[in-house]
Amino acid sequence: MAGTTKGAIADLPENLREELLGVGRDLWDRPEPGFFENRTHDYLAGKFSDIGFAVETFDGMPGFIARSAPTAAGTPESDGRIAAIADMDDLPKPI
């Protein structure tokens, strides 16, 4: 399964895999419409903050930037860069 999202998730350590799948389930079970993703925003910003990212929010709208937190020397913990843009609002679910 290497090279697929399912394969990549399956290759994670059990605790991390369960956490990642739990985040997905949580977001799926609690959809919010566009520009009203307040719970989603708080939940995801908290998750990023909990794993050591510096979270920057925007006034008046949901969304955030998560940056690698600087070390005591003021440099980022890693020189690797990851960029992700995700749409957080819900889509109608079939009934």
N, C-alpha and C positions, 0 to 999 in steps of 0.2 A: 504493500500500500504506500510505499514511499513516494513522495511527489504529490500526494493528494492532501487536502485539508484533513480528511478523516484519518489518513495514515500519520500525518504530523501530530495530531492530537493523541492518537493511540501510542505514539512513541514517547510521550511525556511521562514523567514520574506520576504515579497514581494520585498523590495528593494534589499536584498541579493540574492534572487532567480533570479531576473531580471539581476543583475550584473553577476552572475555565468553563466546563459544561454547566456548572451551577449558575454562573453569570449569564450564560446564554439562556438558560431556562427561566431565570428571574426576569430578564428583559422580555422574553416571549410572553410570559404570563401577565405582564403589567404594561401593556402598550399605552403610549401617550401621543396625542396628536401634535403636529408641527408647531413649534414655538411655545409649547406647553410641556416640554419634556423635563419638568422640574425634578421629579423623583429620579428619572433616568440619569439626569445630569449629576445630581448629588451622589447617587450610587456609584456611577463610573468614576467621577472625580475622586471619590473616597477610595475606590479600589486602586487607582493609579497612585494616589498619595500614600496608601498603605504599603505599597511595594517600593517606595522611595523616590517617586517622581515629584518634582516641584510643579504644582498645578496652578495655572493662571486662568482665571475666569473672565468673562466679559460682562459689563454692566448691561442690564436690561434684556438679556437673551441667554438661553441655555447654550452650552458648548464650552470647551476649554482647550487649553494647550497644556500638554504634559511634557515637561523637559527633564532630562536626566539631572538629578540633584547634584550640585557642586560638592566636591570634597572639602575638607578643612582648608586645603591649599587654594580653594577657589576655582579649581578646574573640574570639569565634568568627570563623573566616575568612569565613564567609558568614552573612547573616541569613536565607537561605532554609532551610526545614526540610523534611526528607524523613523519613518514618517507614515502616518495613517490618517486618512480622512474618512469619517464614517457619518452616515446620516442616522440620527437617533430617533426620528419620529416613526410612528407605527404605520403599517399598511393594514387596510381592512382584512380581517381574517374571514375565511368562508365559514358559514354557520353549518 
